[in-house]
Amino acid sequence: PAFVMPLWAIDQFHVAAIGQEPDLTSDLEGVGLRRTDGLKAYVAAMRELSANWSTDKVYTFCFWGVSQFVDVIHWEFLGLFPGLRLDANSLCGRPPIYVVA
């Protein structure tokens, strides 16, 4: 199975010069742009990024939006409706599924 979304579905992104990338073990609050800060501006910035990829830049992408609905430890979907838990195997087969952006 495959699950595909546009690149702007990523929750947060940051573009840095080589050697200036953020510490991924730290809090990324305030780093780069977040989709929740305004969708229209975020989509425009993501389109600009997509049109100007560079091997001289470091791209950091954060994707956590689905984590409130998918329990990867128990391989269940939850939180869609109060009290409902759904075995992920019944929808997409055995883990792992791959998210590619």
C-alpha positions as CSV (number, residue, x, y, z in Angstrom):
1,P,0.0,0.0,0.0
2,A,1.0,3.6,-0.5
3,F,-0.1,6.8,1.1
4,V,0.8,10.0,-0.8
5,M,0.3,13.6,0.2
6,P,1.6,16.9,-1.2
7,L,4.9,18.2,0.3
8,W,3.1,21.0,2.0
9,A,1.4,18.4,4.2
10,I,4.6,18.2,6.2
11,D,4.1,20.0,9.5
12,Q,7.3,22.1,9.7
13,F,10.3,22.7,7.5
14,H,13.6,24.6,7.7
15,V,16.2,25.4,5.1
16,A,19.8,26.1,6.3
17,A,23.2,26.6,4.9
18,I,25.5,23.6,5.3
19,G,26.8,23.6,8.9
20,Q,24.0,25.8,10.1
21,E,21.3,23.1,10.3
22,P,19.3,22.8,13.6
23,D,20.2,20.3,16.3
24,L,17.6,17.5,15.8
25,T,18.0,16.4,19.4
26,S,16.7,19.7,20.7
27,D,13.3,21.5,20.7
28,L,12.6,22.7,17.1
29,E,10.1,25.4,18.4
30,G,10.6,28.5,16.4
31,V,12.8,26.8,13.8
32,G,11.7,27.3,10.2
33,L,8.1,27.5,9.2
34,R,5.1,25.6,10.6
35,R,1.9,24.9,8.6
36,T,-0.2,25.9,11.7
37,D,1.2,29.5,11.5
38,G,-0.8,30.1,8.3
39,L,-1.6,27.6,5.5
40,K,-1.6,30.0,2.6
41,A,1.9,31.5,3.4
42,Y,3.2,28.0,4.2
43,V,2.1,26.5,0.9
44,A,3.6,29.4,-1.0
45,A,6.9,28.9,0.9
46,M,6.9,25.2,0.2
47,R,6.2,25.8,-3.5
48,E,9.2,28.2,-3.6
49,L,11.3,25.6,-1.8
50,S,10.2,22.9,-4.3
51,A,11.2,25.1,-7.3
52,N,14.6,25.8,-5.9
53,W,16.2,22.6,-4.4
54,S,19.9,23.0,-3.9
55,T,22.7,20.7,-2.9
56,D,24.2,23.6,-1.0
57,K,21.4,23.6,1.5
58,V,20.2,21.3,4.3
59,Y,16.5,20.6,4.4
60,T,14.8,19.6,7.7
61,F,11.2,18.3,7.5
62,C,9.0,17.5,10.5
63,F,5.9,15.4,10.2
64,W,3.9,14.7,13.4
65,G,0.3,15.5,12.4
66,V,-0.9,11.9,12.1
67,S,0.7,10.8,15.4
68,Q,-2.5,11.7,17.3
69,F,-4.3,9.1,15.2
70,V,-1.7,6.3,14.7
71,D,-0.3,4.2,17.5
72,V,2.7,2.6,15.8
73,I,3.7,0.6,18.8
74,H,0.3,-1.3,18.9
75,W,-0.3,-0.7,15.1
76,E,-3.7,0.8,15.7
77,F,-5.7,3.8,14.4
78,L,-7.3,5.7,17.3
79,G,-8.8,9.1,18.1
80,L,-10.8,9.4,14.9
81,F,-14.0,8.8,16.9
82,P,-14.1,8.7,20.7
83,G,-13.4,5.2,22.0
84,L,-12.8,3.7,18.6
85,R,-9.6,1.7,18.1
86,L,-9.0,0.0,14.7
87,D,-6.4,-2.6,13.9
88,A,-4.1,-1.0,11.2
89,N,-3.6,-4.5,9.7
90,S,-7.2,-4.4,8.5
91,L,-6.6,-1.3,6.5
92,C,-3.1,-1.4,5.2
93,G,-1.6,-4.8,6.1
94,R,1.3,-5.6,8.4
95,P,3.7,-2.9,9.5
96,P,5.7,-1.1,8.5
97,I,4.2,1.4,6.2
98,Y,6.5,4.0,4.7
99,V,5.9,7.8,4.6
100,V,7.8,9.4,1.9
101,A,7.9,13.1,1.3
